[in-house]
Amino acid sequence: MDMSEKITVDVRDVAKIYGNQTEALRGVSLVIEKGEMVSIIGQSGSGKTTLLNIIGGLDKPSKGAVYINGIDIAKLSRNELAKFRRENIGFVFQQFHLILYLTALENVMLAQYFHSMADEEEAKHALEAVGLGHRVGHLPSQLSSGEQQRVCIARALINEPKLLLADEPTGNLDQANSKNIMELFKKLHQQQNITIILVTHDPSIAETAKRTIKVTDGTISQGSV
Amino acid sequence: MLLRVTRDRLARRKIRALMAVVSVLVGAMITASLVNISIDVSEKMTKELRAYGANIVVEPKTQTQAIEIGGVNYAPLAERRYLDSDQLSSIKTIFWRNNIVGVAPFLYGVVEINGQSAVLAGTWFERRLDIPASSVTLPNGTVLKESAGTFTAGVRSIAPWWKIQGEWLNDSGTDTGSGAAGEVIVGEKLAQVLKVKVGDEVRVGFEGVDEAFKVKGVVFTSGFEDQQIFVTLGEAQRILKVSNAVDKVLVSALVKPDDELARKPLEKMTADEQVIWYCSPYIGSITYQIEEVLNNTTARAIRQISENEGKILNQTQMMFFLIAAAALLASAIGVASTMMATVFERRLEIALMKAIGAEDGQISRQFFLEALLIGAVGGGVGYALGNFLAQLIGRSVFGTEIGINFLTLPVTLAISMAVALLGCLIPVRRASSIEPAIVLKGG
């Protein structure tokens, strides 16, 4: 197998400078192979979320290149990036970001709709896979935090992404729910061999991944790149 | 899915959706009412304007210049030519017969009233005419047939502002128009000069004959008629010894303002244009048609009145257009401000949608669909309320019902939806510029 086919994420000397000259990332390089589960750990403001956003195509680097499955996403237009995200990447957010007036099922179907076509049965199966088969018709306000995060995971996985990006996925959960969510990530990783990048400030959560990368002041300070 | 999301979102933001609907509704209501009125207005306003008097005068064709003072022909009786009063009903047989709303003949003579010279005017007051069955031949040879009918003619329909103290002379239902024998109406100024009032008797002398007449009323016209004495047309013909004679006929016709075609000389028109001109209620085509049915007559427009009517109609329609445009602009601004607030409220949701792969077009479509729904609901309700408003305006301004034109429904809906779409253009642009990374991070 060609080496490039094994690599999912290839970040090359990426820097991100915001308008007020704040340097969020300073020459970060990183390679993540297909099927890897990697955690990025760092203090608040260290640049780990910025790195995740750039890998996910939500933000553009000020310098450097980001190859996802061989495509330099820094060169894509806004709409090309949107298409790239829906076809390749699933996002899990700390605040869940569910649409409050849509049911759990509709929140999952929305991702299908933007990808291709909403399929209710498929969306139900995705919710069953995260243990929410009995809560499909509930609004987010009727679900616990742990359940909301499960809906978020089902939404992230519905379009079978190649890369799952989770930004502090347990940040708003209690210990028991955090453990359950991480178990779910492990299970999905094993079953679907999906590449997962977890951003967290919690070392115990970071330990779930086989590889941990530490970001400090916009640079990688620890862990293999 | 898009419909479901839009529906759920609108249901959740009822107040905001309602505000946007009301914005569109107000514009649609004003537009629908003004469009309805505008369609109906030409006829209604023209009828109203007709209350300001006749707009056509019909006179005998003559070689000599008439010596006319105060509307009265002072040429010697021997040189005067007359219209035949028996033929006047044929005015109501022309192609635009239904647009002839008033006809009043006049016969004048200078007589002695209580020893003083004064103008005697014979006319119809409120006389029923039998209109014969007739046919009209169009310039292209097409013949149109019309059945017989009746028509009430007289000064009371062409000069409704004349005020009477006492009673009008009654010539209704008479075959000869010679009812109210021995009765007169005296113009207000003449009554002052003669010192007569309702119920008094005056003596009318002409060529050696002297008769007593009873004053049935004193008329206030604010014109030269205030110095005249009125009898029925039949009585005037008897006194002045000119049977069936009429000096002139005033005609009140509903006309449309002159346009380019109306101003073109008839001989320079193509055959098709001639038919269109003939079949349009221009003042010129109506006078032409009157001359066709009344031999040896000249029918001419009282230009100032006709042109002013056209100007008033055009100005009114322009005013309606500007009011509707201003109302629609206000609606678009209302929708824009509501949508702008919605974009701000929904920025997190929009950022999320973009993060999970929505393109700008997919975000825009949600707003456009929302705008179309708001436009359709606002337009539909606005149309219904607009018809109601049109009725109110119709009753209070024109004193009549405004006809409901169902063709204005699709027009109102289309305009409302276009206004709502226009109103959401800037908000859509703002939504497209949302950066998901910044918003999702809480920026």
Interface residues (C-beta under 8 A of the other chain):
Chain A: T49 N53 G56 L58 D59 R78 N79 A82 K83 R85 R86 E87 F91 F93 Q95 H97 I99 L100 Y101 L102 E106 M109 L110 A111 Q112 Y113 F114 H115 A118 R155 N159
Chain B: M1 L2 R4 V5 D8 R9 A11 R12 L348 E349 L352 M353 K354 A355 I356 G357 A358 E359 D360 G361 Q362 E435 P436 A437 L440 K441
